[in-house]
């Protein structure tokens, strides 16, 4: 039951992404051809805190499962993500959490 | 540009563990920096922190120095380890503690921990 609810939330987020979420998605999609790609907008839970610029697109978590990460260190993996995202991390979003997985490493919570 | 590089080289060489962060260990100004401090405290190692908000030259310079776009940034024995996502993953896997032991990093003492000197 809990898993279904999580799934529902995820679908809602992904079916109606803002322009920045869409750009993050597209950049990662084309650079890393991910098996799993989730761009989660955490901004609502930070509304009114420092870093909330009112855009509703200030805080993100990305989950990327890609063959590009196989045999790469944590540092190398995140560098690949940062390179793909260009000026987004550190400049255009206030907060970006990055989770990287090589094929087979990713286990959905609840499954 | 060459000067800031030299300055940063000096900072990361001076102490075993250096965290570039927003704010201070007692008053972190960002959730990721706060998490990085909590992780280092859990590791029980002595560390030096540098508040990038107090120094624009460092704030900009550290990004190209490490080729890393975000703050916080952790250095151990002069070597770039990563940001808070990597610190958390390594900590949860026990790898950060291993790294600290491997590199023979000094344990925290009451006086060295939570030091905020930066000038």
Backbone of each chain as ProteinMPNN parsed JSONL, in Angstrom:
{"seq_chain_A": "XXXXXXXXXXXXXXXXXXXXXXXXXXXXXXXXXXXXXXXXXXXXXXXXXXXXXXXXXXXXXXXXXXXXXXXXXXXXXXXXXXXXXXXXXXXXXXXXXXXXXXXXXXXXXXX", "coords_chain_A": {"N_chain_A": [[0.84, -1.206, 0.0], [1.869, 1.203, 0.868], [3.878, 1.477, -0.99], [2.453, 1.764, -3.326], [1.338, 4.249, -2.925], [3.575, 5.876, -2.883], [4.372, 5.551, -5.485], [2.309, 6.766, -6.838], [2.634, 9.439, -6.104], [5.061, 9.966, -7.335], [4.408, 9.695, -10.012], [2.716, 11.815, -10.323], [4.415, 13.989, -9.939], [6.13, 13.655, -12.088], [4.446, 13.841, -14.263], [3.777, 16.41, -14.504], [5.937, 18.393, -14.846], [7.943, 21.279, -13.996], [9.528, 23.882, -16.009], [12.305, 23.869, -15.425], [12.719, 21.408, -14.168], [12.096, 19.806, -16.312], [14.159, 20.49, -18.048], [16.385, 19.564, -16.615], [15.787, 16.859, -16.64], [15.846, 16.331, -19.44], [18.492, 16.948, -20.134], [19.96, 15.056, -18.667], [18.899, 12.741, -19.698], [19.767, 12.799, -22.389], [22.537, 12.861, -22.135], [23.295, 10.66, -20.584], [21.776, 8.463, -21.211], [19.831, 7.059, -19.398], [18.728, 4.155, -17.515], [17.026, 4.223, -15.424], [15.452, 7.167, -14.46], [14.814, 9.732, -12.365], [13.46, 12.787, -11.587], [13.037, 14.665, -8.96], [11.091, 17.071, -7.51], [11.741, 18.856, -4.77], [10.978, 21.212, -3.783], [8.644, 22.239, -2.601], [8.669, 21.403, 0.052], [10.472, 23.082, 1.094], [9.493, 25.573, 1.018], [9.423, 29.002, 1.686], [11.693, 28.848, 3.216], [15.241, 29.631, 3.433], [16.625, 30.085, 0.242], [14.418, 29.443, -1.172], [13.107, 30.674, -3.967], [10.702, 31.375, -4.846], [9.983, 30.341, -7.267], [9.21, 27.772, -7.212], [10.834, 25.853, -8.102], [13.366, 25.191, -6.816], [14.645, 23.308, -5.264], [15.912, 20.115, -5.806], [15.942, 16.531, -6.238], [17.82, 14.139, -7.907], [17.653, 10.939, -9.348], [19.608, 8.618, -10.832], [20.088, 5.915, -12.895], [22.456, 4.351, -14.721], [24.303, 2.913, -17.434], [26.622, 4.218, -17.924], [27.818, 4.628, -15.501], [28.992, 2.338, -14.622], [31.723, 0.742, -13.149], [32.785, 3.147, -12.401], [34.003, 5.554, -10.034], [32.451, 7.036, -7.089], [32.939, 9.75, -7.17], [33.626, 10.176, -9.871], [31.223, 9.464, -11.076], [29.446, 11.4, -10.149], [30.612, 13.617, -11.23], [30.101, 13.177, -13.929], [27.335, 13.549, -13.961], [27.174, 16.219, -13.096], [28.544, 17.494, -15.183], [26.816, 16.944, -17.299], [24.669, 18.478, -16.51], [25.534, 21.044, -16.663], [25.309, 24.475, -16.153], [23.443, 24.28, -14.175], [23.639, 22.934, -11.512], [24.628, 24.494, -8.527], [24.3, 27.016, -9.55], [21.816, 27.583, -10.912], [19.943, 26.191, -9.474], [18.979, 26.022, -6.039], [19.425, 23.844, -4.416], [20.572, 20.588, -4.986], [20.294, 17.261, -4.872], [22.064, 14.31, -5.559], [21.763, 11.051, -6.712], [23.406, 8.219, -7.732], [23.468, 5.285, -9.737], [24.863, 2.285, -10.944], [23.898, -0.094, -13.504], [21.681, -2.426, -12.065], [22.34, -1.811, -9.457], [20.425, -0.255, -8.349], [17.771, -0.226, -6.149], [14.425, -0.121, -5.753], [12.733, 1.629, -3.216], [10.754, -0.112, -0.915], [10.282, -2.272, -2.518]], "CA_chain_A": [[0.0, 0.0, 0.0], [2.75, 2.357, 0.95], [4.607, 1.545, -2.243], [1.54, 2.305, -4.333], [1.185, 5.678, -2.693], [4.81, 6.516, -3.343], [4.335, 5.503, -6.934], [1.323, 7.741, -7.261], [3.264, 10.747, -5.936], [6.105, 10.064, -8.349], [3.749, 9.898, -11.297], [2.171, 13.17, -10.304], [5.53, 14.911, -10.128], [6.718, 13.529, -13.418], [3.506, 14.15, -15.33], [3.571, 17.844, -14.579], [7.179, 19.015, -14.397], [8.191, 22.66, -14.374], [10.514, 23.994, -17.083], [13.648, 23.505, -14.985], [12.704, 19.953, -13.987], [12.119, 19.239, -17.657], [15.512, 20.685, -18.595], [17.251, 18.618, -15.909], [15.44, 15.538, -17.191], [16.293, 16.206, -20.831], [19.961, 16.95, -20.192], [20.456, 13.764, -18.164], [18.44, 11.731, -20.652], [20.575, 12.761, -23.606], [23.959, 12.652, -21.837], [23.606, 9.41, -19.873], [20.795, 7.438, -21.598], [19.598, 6.305, -18.163], [17.745, 3.081, -17.416], [16.08, 4.841, -14.501], [15.708, 8.598, -14.276], [13.769, 10.416, -11.616], [13.754, 14.166, -11.194], [12.044, 14.916, -7.916], [11.08, 18.464, -7.076], [11.547, 18.907, -3.313], [10.875, 22.639, -3.434], [7.49, 22.549, -1.751], [8.982, 21.192, 1.467], [11.395, 24.138, 1.523], [8.847, 26.864, 0.754], [9.58, 29.983, 2.753], [13.025, 28.761, 3.818], [16.254, 30.271, 2.612], [16.824, 29.354, -0.999], [13.161, 29.408, -1.916], [13.059, 31.911, -4.75], [9.331, 31.596, -5.288], [9.745, 29.708, -8.568], [8.734, 26.405, -7.029], [11.836, 24.959, -8.677], [14.637, 25.558, -6.176], [15.254, 22.137, -4.632], [15.656, 18.889, -6.56], [16.73, 15.315, -6.076], [17.792, 13.32, -9.113], [18.069, 9.545, -9.208], [20.009, 8.198, -12.171], [20.704, 4.598, -13.075], [22.976, 4.394, -16.09], [25.466, 2.068, -17.743], [27.813, 5.081, -17.898], [28.409, 4.652, -14.158], [29.623, 1.05, -14.305], [33.172, 0.804, -12.977], [33.215, 4.509, -12.071], [33.944, 5.898, -8.611], [31.378, 7.977, -6.728], [33.341, 11.075, -7.626], [33.519, 10.205, -11.332], [29.801, 9.408, -11.428], [28.798, 12.686, -9.925], [31.174, 14.549, -12.216], [29.352, 12.96, -15.176], [26.033, 14.198, -13.796], [27.392, 17.671, -13.064], [28.895, 17.936, -16.531], [25.595, 16.898, -18.106], [23.737, 19.523, -16.073], [26.104, 22.355, -17.001], [25.267, 25.564, -15.179], [22.309, 24.123, -13.246], [24.058, 22.78, -10.108], [25.459, 25.562, -7.977], [23.958, 28.338, -10.063], [20.397, 27.813, -11.237], [19.085, 25.655, -8.408], [19.562, 26.241, -4.718], [19.85, 22.574, -3.849], [20.427, 19.449, -5.887], [20.861, 16.023, -4.337], [22.301, 13.413, -6.689], [21.979, 9.635, -6.397], [23.817, 7.541, -8.966], [23.524, 3.831, -9.669], [25.174, 1.505, -12.14], [22.819, -1.062, -13.717], [21.583, -3.494, -11.07], [22.577, -1.32, -8.09], [19.277, 0.496, -7.874], [16.646, -0.982, -5.591], [13.324, 0.754, -5.364], [12.277, 1.5, -1.84], [9.468, -0.776, -0.775], [10.204, -3.49, -3.313]], "C_chain_A": [[0.872, 1.253, 0.0], [3.486, 2.58, -0.378], [3.731, 2.167, -3.325], [1.385, 3.815, -4.178], [2.415, 6.449, -3.167], [4.808, 6.63, -4.857], [3.428, 6.587, -7.497], [1.923, 9.148, -7.211], [4.271, 10.995, -7.055], [5.504, 10.398, -9.707], [3.236, 11.328, -11.421], [3.282, 14.189, -10.597], [6.011, 14.873, -11.572], [5.757, 13.942, -14.525], [3.318, 15.657, -15.491], [4.822, 18.613, -14.14], [7.25, 20.485, -14.796], [9.26, 22.704, -15.453], [11.931, 23.568, -16.669], [13.758, 21.996, -14.771], [12.804, 19.26, -15.338], [13.521, 19.349, -18.264], [16.499, 19.722, -17.94], [17.047, 17.219, -16.484], [16.049, 15.353, -18.578], [17.819, 16.137, -20.938], [20.524, 15.605, -19.751], [20.102, 12.646, -19.137], [19.399, 11.648, -21.849], [22.039, 12.457, -23.308], [24.242, 11.237, -21.334], [22.71, 8.235, -20.284], [20.436, 6.493, -20.435], [18.558, 5.189, -18.314], [16.626, 3.55, -16.493], [16.451, 6.316, -14.388], [14.529, 9.222, -13.548], [14.251, 11.807, -11.258], [12.66, 14.57, -10.218], [12.176, 16.348, -7.427], [10.736, 18.508, -5.583], [11.188, 20.321, -2.847], [9.758, 22.947, -2.446], [7.813, 22.4, -0.27], [9.962, 22.235, 1.989], [10.783, 25.531, 1.33], [9.004, 27.786, 1.955], [10.916, 29.919, 3.464], [14.014, 29.527, 2.947], [16.455, 29.436, 1.358], [15.549, 29.205, -1.801], [13.007, 30.723, -2.646], [11.649, 32.189, -5.296], [8.987, 30.915, -6.606], [9.094, 28.338, -8.424], [9.688, 25.39, -7.62], [13.223, 25.304, -8.132], [15.386, 24.358, -5.62], [14.889, 20.866, -5.403], [16.49, 17.72, -6.033], [16.672, 14.583, -7.411], [18.319, 11.925, -8.793], [18.377, 9.045, -10.612], [20.646, 6.815, -12.127], [21.151, 4.525, -14.527], [24.18, 3.48, -16.248], [26.759, 2.891, -17.742], [28.526, 5.038, -16.558], [29.154, 3.365, -13.805], [31.141, 1.213, -14.221], [33.7, 2.186, -12.632], [33.1, 4.75, -10.569], [32.781, 6.857, -8.356], [31.67, 9.365, -7.291], [33.177, 11.194, -9.141], [32.059, 10.23, -11.776], [29.155, 10.778, -11.285], [29.351, 13.759, -10.858], [30.448, 14.409, -13.549], [27.998, 13.662, -15.12], [26.194, 15.719, -13.829], [27.712, 18.215, -14.448], [27.651, 17.978, -17.415], [24.667, 18.062, -17.779], [24.28, 20.937, -16.269], [26.005, 23.366, -15.878], [24.126, 25.409, -14.163], [22.772, 23.936, -11.791], [24.941, 23.948, -9.669], [25.094, 26.947, -8.481], [22.453, 28.535, -10.225], [19.435, 27.112, -10.28], [19.784, 25.877, -7.07], [20.127, 24.932, -4.168], [19.575, 21.437, -4.82], [21.106, 18.243, -5.243], [20.942, 15.024, -5.477], [22.541, 11.992, -6.194], [22.28, 8.901, -7.692], [23.915, 6.038, -8.753], [23.974, 3.256, -11.002], [24.051, 0.485, -12.312], [22.843, -2.164, -12.657], [21.781, -3.012, -9.645], [21.323, -0.697, -7.477], [18.171, -0.43, -7.393], [15.582, 0.008, -5.166], [12.952, 0.533, -3.918], [10.918, 0.819, -1.83], [9.357, -2.043, -1.598], [11.156, -4.535, -2.771]], "O_chain_A": [[0.649, 2.206, -0.746], [3.684, 3.713, -0.819], [4.189, 2.979, -4.13], [1.311, 4.554, -5.159], [2.31, 7.519, -3.765], [5.187, 7.652, -5.429], [3.743, 7.232, -8.497], [1.752, 9.944, -8.134], [4.327, 12.076, -7.64], [6.002, 11.248, -10.445], [3.315, 11.953, -12.479], [3.109, 15.115, -11.389], [6.264, 15.906, -12.193], [6.19, 14.347, -15.604], [2.768, 16.12, -16.49], [4.777, 19.389, -13.185], [6.685, 20.886, -15.814], [9.843, 21.671, -15.784], [12.664, 22.98, -17.464], [14.756, 21.378, -15.141], [13.504, 18.259, -15.487], [14.004, 18.42, -18.911], [17.346, 19.136, -18.615], [18.003, 16.499, -16.772], [16.689, 14.338, -18.853], [18.364, 15.368, -21.731], [21.444, 15.074, -20.372], [20.891, 11.73, -19.371], [19.79, 10.557, -22.264], [22.721, 11.856, -24.138], [25.299, 10.676, -21.618], [22.867, 7.13, -19.763], [20.704, 5.292, -20.487], [17.639, 5.276, -19.129], [15.445, 3.31, -16.744], [17.622, 6.662, -14.24], [13.404, 9.239, -14.047], [15.33, 11.975, -10.69], [11.511, 14.786, -10.602], [13.243, 16.774, -6.986], [9.604, 18.236, -5.184], [11.108, 20.581, -1.647], [9.902, 23.799, -1.571], [7.312, 23.153, 0.565], [10.253, 22.272, 3.184], [11.473, 26.541, 1.464], [8.75, 27.394, 3.094], [11.254, 30.82, 4.231], [13.67, 30.009, 1.868], [16.453, 28.206, 1.421], [15.595, 28.876, -2.986], [12.8, 31.766, -2.026], [11.44, 33.106, -6.09], [7.827, 30.912, -7.018], [8.507, 27.808, -9.368], [9.392, 24.196, -7.64], [14.13, 25.661, -8.884], [16.612, 24.379, -5.514], [13.713, 20.578, -5.625], [17.571, 17.895, -5.472], [15.594, 14.423, -7.984], [19.3, 11.762, -8.067], [17.505, 9.048, -11.481], [21.618, 6.584, -11.408], [20.337, 4.622, -15.446], [24.97, 3.297, -15.322], [27.851, 2.345, -17.581], [29.708, 5.372, -16.475], [29.865, 3.312, -12.802], [31.761, 1.763, -15.131], [34.912, 2.393, -12.573], [32.206, 4.215, -9.913], [32.204, 7.416, -9.289], [30.789, 10.052, -7.809], [32.653, 12.192, -9.637], [31.701, 10.925, -12.727], [28.429, 11.248, -12.161], [28.643, 14.695, -11.229], [30.203, 15.406, -14.229], [27.566, 14.285, -16.089], [25.44, 16.416, -14.508], [27.212, 19.27, -14.84], [27.453, 18.921, -18.181], [23.965, 18.572, -18.652], [23.561, 21.914, -16.061], [26.54, 23.157, -14.79], [23.877, 26.322, -13.375], [22.349, 24.693, -10.918], [25.882, 24.33, -10.366], [25.525, 27.948, -7.909], [21.887, 29.516, -9.744], [18.24, 27.409, -10.276], [21.012, 25.913, -6.988], [21.181, 24.921, -3.532], [18.492, 21.338, -5.398], [22.326, 18.208, -5.088], [20.009, 14.898, -6.269], [23.414, 11.756, -5.358], [21.496, 8.955, -8.64], [24.387, 5.577, -7.713], [23.519, 3.689, -12.061], [23.319, 0.22, -11.358], [23.887, -2.758, -12.387], [21.427, -3.725, -8.705], [21.179, -0.623, -6.257], [17.699, -1.298, -8.127], [15.819, 0.87, -4.32], [12.866, -0.602, -3.448], [10.044, 1.137, -2.636], [8.425, -2.821, -1.398], [11.235, -5.638, -3.312]]}, "seq_chain_B": "XXXXXXXXXXXXXXXXXXXXXXXXXXXXXXXXXXXXXXXXXXXXXXXXXXXXXXXXXXXXXXXXXXXXXXXXXXXXXXXXXXXXXXXXXXXXXXXXXXXXXXXXXXXXXXXXXXXXXXX", "coords_chain_B": {"N_chain_B": [[44.116, 34.734, -10.522], [45.972, 32.656, -10.449], [46.909, 33.181, -7.972], [44.778, 32.663, -6.17], [44.559, 29.975, -6.514], [46.935, 29.083, -5.437], [46.546, 29.912, -2.839], [44.365, 28.31, -2.09], [45.501, 25.776, -2.37], [47.284, 25.926, -0.285], [45.521, 26.057, 1.895], [44.176, 23.543, 1.817], [46.275, 21.898, 2.254], [47.17, 22.446, 4.732], [45.647, 21.433, 6.89], [44.553, 18.168, 8.003], [41.876, 17.431, 7.494], [39.643, 19.273, 5.677], [36.828, 21.263, 5.392], [35.001, 22.955, 3.052], [32.444, 25.175, 3.363], [29.054, 26.53, 3.722], [28.559, 28.971, 5.995], [29.188, 28.32, 9.498], [30.465, 25.576, 11.56], [28.89, 25.632, 13.893], [26.812, 27.295, 13.133], [25.598, 26.475, 10.48], [24.75, 27.501, 7.157], [23.225, 26.235, 5.318], [21.454, 23.358, 4.275], [22.899, 21.182, 3.234], [25.53, 21.708, 3.977], [25.21, 21.605, 6.692], [24.611, 18.924, 7.011], [27.023, 17.798, 6.203], [28.744, 18.615, 8.247], [27.579, 17.256, 10.398], [28.151, 14.648, 9.658], [30.97, 14.619, 9.722], [31.329, 15.105, 12.429], [30.257, 12.75, 13.453], [32.139, 10.979, 12.513], [34.17, 11.578, 14.145], [36.542, 13.001, 13.804], [39.218, 15.434, 13.737], [38.727, 18.591, 12.285], [39.038, 21.288, 9.906], [37.17, 24.142, 9.113], [36.02, 26.111, 6.377], [34.407, 29.026, 5.764], [32.728, 29.78, 3.018], [31.04, 31.843, 2.459], [32.076, 34.032, 3.585], [34.076, 34.889, 2.011], [34.473, 35.862, -1.074], [36.339, 35.344, -3.062], [37.354, 32.813, -2.45], [34.947, 31.425, -2.524], [34.214, 31.465, -5.249], [36.608, 30.563, -6.385], [37.101, 27.967, -5.376], [35.434, 26.324, -6.749], [36.401, 25.985, -9.391], [38.9, 25.129, -8.716], [38.475, 22.593, -7.578], [37.062, 21.545, -9.624], [34.278, 21.342, -9.328], [30.892, 22.036, -8.856], [29.445, 22.802, -6.6], [28.872, 23.635, -3.078], [28.809, 22.032, 0.086], [32.375, 21.085, 0.14], [34.634, 18.498, 0.568], [37.902, 17.944, 1.715], [40.518, 15.636, 2.22], [43.591, 15.15, 3.599], [44.664, 16.841, 1.641], [43.418, 15.941, -0.619], [40.688, 15.921, -2.857], [37.539, 14.826, -1.862], [34.734, 14.898, -2.192], [31.292, 16.098, -2.412], [28.362, 16.686, -0.313], [26.544, 14.619, -0.893], [28.18, 12.487, -1.674], [29.741, 12.273, 0.619], [27.775, 11.384, 2.427], [26.953, 8.929, 1.288], [29.375, 7.526, 1.403], [29.817, 7.557, 4.142], [27.631, 6.066, 5.106], [28.272, 3.622, 4.052], [30.463, 3.033, 5.475], [32.832, 3.759, 4.414], [33.932, 6.277, 4.554], [34.83, 6.527, 7.15], [36.746, 4.547, 7.041], [38.497, 5.661, 5.188], [39.423, 7.877, 6.638], [40.772, 6.58, 8.677], [42.666, 5.15, 7.248], [44.158, 7.231, 6.15], [45.245, 8.154, 8.385], [44.108, 10.219, 9.976], [43.879, 12.704, 12.456], [42.114, 12.221, 15.554], [39.141, 13.892, 16.8], [39.52, 16.493, 19.153], [38.429, 18.209, 22.099], [39.142, 20.823, 21.72], [39.909, 21.1, 19.085], [37.82, 20.288, 17.503], [34.958, 21.634, 15.901], [36.201, 23.976, 15.379], [36.476, 27.206, 14.038], [38.106, 28.85, 12.758], [39.018, 31.202, 10.421], [40.616, 33.131, 8.194]], "CA_chain_B": [[43.667, 33.343, -10.641], [47.06, 31.803, -9.945], [47.049, 33.45, -6.537], [43.741, 31.963, -5.416], [44.903, 28.555, -6.602], [47.995, 28.891, -4.441], [45.931, 30.095, -1.532], [43.563, 27.129, -1.816], [46.45, 24.676, -2.164], [47.79, 26.091, 1.08], [44.456, 25.742, 2.859], [43.873, 22.1, 1.862], [47.476, 21.184, 2.701], [47.486, 22.826, 6.104], [44.977, 20.55, 7.85], [44.225, 16.841, 7.479], [40.505, 17.439, 6.978], [39.163, 20.635, 5.473], [35.492, 21.342, 4.789], [34.527, 24.238, 2.551], [31.006, 25.12, 3.654], [28.358, 27.804, 3.879], [28.358, 29.167, 7.421], [30.168, 27.731, 10.41], [29.953, 24.325, 12.142], [27.807, 25.923, 14.851], [25.703, 27.933, 12.424], [25.636, 26.225, 9.032], [23.744, 28.31, 6.461], [22.652, 25.455, 4.237], [21.185, 21.994, 4.734], [23.956, 20.257, 2.829], [26.688, 21.983, 4.834], [24.843, 21.113, 8.014], [24.734, 17.476, 6.962], [28.453, 17.486, 6.116], [29.279, 18.79, 9.597], [27.075, 16.148, 11.225], [28.898, 13.439, 9.262], [32.337, 14.721, 10.256], [31.232, 14.931, 13.883], [30.053, 11.321, 13.684], [33.41, 10.302, 12.222], [35.029, 11.845, 15.287], [37.863, 13.482, 13.396], [39.465, 16.874, 13.817], [38.633, 19.194, 10.957], [39.036, 22.733, 9.762], [36.118, 24.541, 8.184], [36.195, 27.394, 5.712], [33.102, 29.577, 5.407], [32.881, 30.439, 1.708], [30.2, 33.045, 2.402], [32.871, 35.153, 4.102], [35.2, 35.166, 1.121], [34.007, 35.66, -2.45], [37.419, 34.787, -3.874], [37.342, 31.374, -2.177], [33.656, 30.879, -2.962], [34.301, 31.223, -6.69], [37.842, 29.848, -6.723], [37.101, 26.552, -4.994], [34.667, 25.564, -7.742], [37.289, 25.566, -10.476], [40.029, 24.41, -8.092], [38.07, 21.194, -7.419], [36.205, 21.182, -10.749], [33.063, 20.889, -8.632], [30.096, 23.269, -8.901], [28.633, 23.089, -5.409], [29.401, 23.655, -1.722], [30.156, 21.864, 0.653], [33.403, 20.253, -0.478], [35.51, 17.91, 1.582], [39.274, 17.537, 1.387], [41.231, 14.864, 3.235], [45.019, 15.12, 3.279], [44.912, 17.56, 0.396], [42.763, 15.306, -1.756], [39.254, 16.174, -2.921], [36.737, 13.611, -1.644], [33.433, 15.092, -2.824], [30.318, 16.946, -1.739], [27.636, 16.049, 0.794], [25.958, 13.333, -1.33], [29.249, 11.479, -1.634], [30.081, 12.072, 2.036], [26.723, 10.585, 3.055], [27.044, 7.56, 0.762], [30.592, 6.889, 1.95], [29.636, 7.373, 5.582], [26.693, 4.96, 5.317], [28.946, 2.367, 3.676], [31.633, 2.89, 6.335], [34.037, 4.057, 3.631], [34.532, 7.546, 4.977], [35.561, 6.199, 8.369], [37.93, 3.792, 6.587], [39.411, 6.62, 4.561], [40.028, 8.675, 7.706], [41.718, 5.711, 9.381], [43.734, 4.861, 6.285], [44.983, 8.428, 5.981], [45.74, 8.484, 9.714], [43.607, 11.53, 10.369], [43.829, 12.856, 13.915], [40.757, 12.262, 16.109], [38.713, 15.185, 17.312], [39.662, 16.796, 20.574], [37.447, 19.252, 22.388], [39.565, 22.139, 21.253], [40.065, 21.187, 17.629], [36.539, 20.131, 16.831], [34.137, 22.83, 15.827], [36.98, 25.195, 15.224], [35.888, 27.96, 12.936], [39.052, 29.896, 12.372], [39.14, 31.438, 8.984], [40.985, 34.533, 7.96]], "C_chain_B": [[44.714, 32.395, -10.082], [47.191, 31.964, -8.44], [46.024, 32.685, -5.708], [44.014, 30.46, -5.414], [45.945, 28.21, -5.541], [47.436, 28.955, -3.023], [45.139, 28.839, -1.139], [44.447, 25.899, -1.593], [46.987, 24.707, -0.745], [46.768, 25.663, 2.12], [44.232, 24.235, 2.959], [45.079, 21.287, 2.327], [47.715, 21.366, 4.198], [46.878, 21.884, 7.145], [44.608, 19.225, 7.187], [42.86, 16.829, 6.815], [40.03, 18.884, 6.877], [37.794, 20.572, 4.804], [35.207, 22.777, 4.363], [33.008, 24.208, 2.659], [30.398, 26.511, 3.647], [28.012, 27.945, 5.349], [29.455, 28.491, 8.225], [29.606, 26.425, 10.967], [28.805, 24.565, 13.126], [26.576, 26.515, 14.179], [25.804, 27.723, 10.919], [24.488, 26.952, 8.343], [23.056, 27.542, 5.34], [22.518, 24.017, 4.716], [22.288, 21.01, 4.408], [25.217, 20.446, 3.673], [26.445, 21.447, 6.238], [25.007, 19.592, 8.086], [26.204, 17.05, 6.939], [29.109, 17.58, 7.491], [28.857, 17.635, 10.496], [27.854, 14.867, 10.922], [30.307, 13.472, 9.843], [32.337, 14.546, 11.77], [31.055, 13.458, 14.234], [31.334, 10.53, 13.448], [34.41, 10.524, 13.357], [36.429, 12.297, 14.932], [37.981, 14.994, 13.594], [39.363, 17.446, 12.407], [38.683, 20.708, 11.036], [37.9, 23.085, 8.816], [36.424, 25.918, 7.614], [34.819, 27.866, 5.265], [33.224, 30.366, 4.102], [32.044, 31.712, 1.599], [30.966, 34.285, 2.869], [33.964, 35.582, 3.129], [34.819, 34.843, -0.319], [35.063, 34.998, -3.324], [37.472, 33.263, -3.704], [36.062, 30.751, -2.719], [33.671, 30.56, -4.456], [35.459, 30.29, -7.032], [37.786, 28.355, -6.461], [36.376, 25.709, -6.037], [35.548, 25.11, -8.907], [38.48, 24.78, -9.94], [39.706, 22.909, -8.001], [37.371, 20.655, -8.664], [34.899, 20.597, -10.216], [32.167, 22.091, -8.408], [29.417, 23.674, -7.6], [29.452, 23.054, -4.117], [28.427, 22.835, -0.88], [31.091, 20.992, -0.205], [34.36, 19.777, 0.607], [36.875, 17.537, 1.006], [39.858, 16.735, 2.548], [42.675, 14.697, 2.774], [45.295, 15.722, 1.905], [44.197, 17.013, -0.815], [41.255, 15.553, -1.713], [38.473, 14.866, -2.8], [35.37, 13.729, -2.32], [32.56, 16.047, -2.038], [29.506, 16.137, -0.736], [26.955, 14.739, 0.384], [26.975, 12.211, -1.204], [29.657, 11.2, -0.193], [29.069, 11.153, 2.707], [26.791, 9.132, 2.588], [28.237, 6.825, 1.356], [30.433, 6.6, 3.436], [28.739, 6.165, 5.862], [27.327, 3.608, 4.987], [30.172, 2.101, 4.552], [32.932, 3.274, 5.656], [34.724, 5.339, 4.076], [35.374, 7.322, 6.235], [36.847, 5.454, 8.021], [38.983, 4.728, 6.01], [40.164, 7.425, 5.619], [41.094, 7.851, 8.446], [42.939, 5.437, 8.515], [44.717, 6.027, 6.181], [45.532, 8.919, 7.321], [45.383, 9.908, 10.137], [43.469, 11.588, 11.891], [42.387, 12.874, 14.409], [40.438, 13.653, 16.654], [39.089, 15.317, 18.777], [38.7, 17.945, 20.823], [37.828, 20.601, 21.797], [39.597, 22.22, 19.726], [38.725, 21.063, 16.921], [35.748, 21.421, 16.924], [34.968, 24.114, 15.812], [36.465, 25.916, 13.99], [36.86, 29.012, 12.421], [39.102, 30.01, 10.862], [39.487, 32.902, 8.79], [41.813, 34.711, 6.717]], "O_chain_B": [[44.401, 31.46, -9.346], [47.535, 31.023, -7.725], [46.358, 32.124, -4.665], [43.734, 29.766, -4.437], [45.85, 27.196, -4.849], [47.799, 28.171, -2.145], [45.229, 28.366, -0.006], [44.163, 25.078, -0.72], [47.13, 23.675, -0.089], [47.1, 24.995, 3.099], [44.109, 23.701, 4.061], [44.938, 20.137, 2.741], [48.374, 20.549, 4.841], [47.51, 21.574, 8.155], [44.381, 19.161, 5.979], [42.694, 16.292, 5.719], [40.018, 19.62, 7.864], [37.622, 19.912, 3.779], [35.173, 23.692, 5.186], [32.36, 23.317, 2.108], [31.097, 27.522, 3.577], [27.261, 27.137, 5.894], [30.51, 28.138, 7.698], [28.404, 26.181, 10.865], [27.858, 23.781, 13.179], [25.444, 26.27, 14.598], [26.062, 28.664, 10.169], [23.381, 27.015, 8.878], [22.377, 28.138, 4.503], [23.358, 23.519, 5.466], [22.586, 20.112, 5.196], [25.886, 19.479, 4.036], [27.346, 20.911, 6.884], [25.477, 19.05, 9.086], [26.583, 16.066, 7.575], [29.927, 16.736, 7.858], [29.662, 17.1, 11.257], [28.174, 14.098, 11.828], [30.783, 12.477, 10.39], [33.235, 13.915, 12.328], [31.638, 12.974, 15.205], [31.578, 9.523, 14.113], [35.368, 9.767, 13.515], [37.387, 12.019, 15.654], [36.988, 15.721, 13.614], [39.859, 16.85, 11.451], [38.412, 21.316, 12.072], [37.689, 22.394, 7.818], [37.008, 26.772, 8.281], [34.146, 27.193, 4.485], [33.754, 31.477, 4.084], [32.306, 32.561, 0.746], [30.574, 35.42, 2.597], [34.696, 36.535, 3.397], [34.842, 33.683, -0.729], [34.746, 34.202, -4.207], [37.615, 32.523, -4.676], [36.095, 29.67, -3.306], [33.194, 29.505, -4.875], [35.329, 29.369, -7.838], [38.348, 27.563, -7.218], [36.665, 24.523, -6.194], [35.442, 23.969, -9.356], [39.004, 23.887, -10.606], [40.548, 22.065, -8.306], [37.113, 19.456, -8.761], [34.479, 19.507, -10.605], [32.613, 23.082, -7.83], [28.869, 24.773, -7.504], [30.562, 22.523, -4.073], [27.23, 22.95, -1.139], [30.669, 20.284, -1.118], [34.824, 20.553, 1.442], [36.977, 16.903, -0.044], [39.71, 17.11, 3.711], [42.94, 14.168, 1.695], [46.063, 15.174, 1.114], [44.339, 17.543, -1.917], [40.624, 15.413, -0.665], [38.718, 13.917, -3.545], [34.9, 12.778, -2.945], [33.023, 16.719, -1.116], [29.903, 15.038, -0.35], [26.801, 13.841, 1.213], [26.674, 11.131, -0.697], [29.891, 10.052, 0.183], [29.441, 10.254, 3.461], [26.697, 8.212, 3.4], [28.136, 5.666, 1.758], [30.85, 5.553, 3.93], [29.035, 5.346, 6.733], [26.967, 2.583, 5.567], [30.84, 1.079, 4.4], [34.009, 3.136, 6.237], [35.945, 5.468, 3.985], [36.477, 7.854, 6.367], [37.898, 5.689, 8.617], [40.176, 4.614, 6.293], [41.373, 7.63, 5.518], [42.164, 8.354, 8.791], [44.08, 5.485, 8.975], [45.932, 5.838, 6.132], [46.194, 9.955, 7.393], [46.229, 10.68, 10.587], [43.004, 10.64, 12.524], [41.522, 13.47, 13.766], [41.324, 14.463, 16.926], [38.986, 14.36, 19.544], [38.214, 18.578, 19.885], [36.974, 21.406, 21.428], [39.344, 23.277, 19.147], [38.515, 21.661, 15.866], [35.856, 22.184, 17.885], [34.493, 25.187, 16.184], [36.066, 25.284, 13.012], [36.466, 29.95, 11.727], [39.216, 29.017, 10.143], [38.732, 33.793, 9.179], [42.199, 35.832, 6.388]]}, "name": "protein", "num_of_chains": 2, "seq": "XXXXXXXXXXXXXXXXXXXXXXXXXXXXXXXXXXXXXXXXXXXXXXXXXXXXXXXXXXXXXXXXXXXXXXXXXXXXXXXXXXXXXXXXXXXXXXXXXXXXXXXXXXXXXXXXXXXXXXXXXXXXXXXXXXXXXXXXXXXXXXXXXXXXXXXXXXXXXXXXXXXXXXXXXXXXXXXXXXXXXXXXXXXXXXXXXXXXXXXXXXXXXXXXXXXXXXXXXXXXXXXXXXXXXX"}
